[in-house]
Amino acid sequence: MWYPFIGPYDPCPPIYVKTYSTPPQLFIPFQPTGLPQFPPYEALQKGTLWPALFSPYDGRRSAE
């Protein structure tokens, strides 16, 4: 989360707070043994077997 500079003559409406998400595979380069796992049905819904690699996507922009 960071707060970008907002110039007095910017033509677009300002975005006061910007956020970004880093993918977990940047920090887990290989599959370690003993990672917790979702049950099979839940893993299919979430798109991954491991909770450490799950990153929910809301898809809606927050109004600030």
Number of C-alpha atoms within 10 A of each C-alpha: 8 9 10 11 10 12 8 7 6 8 7 7 7 12 12 11 11 9 7 7 8 8 11 12 11 8 9 11 8 8 9 7 6 6 10 10 13 14 10 11 9 12 15 11 10 16 12 16 19 15 13 13 15 14 14 8 7 7 6 6 6 6 5 6
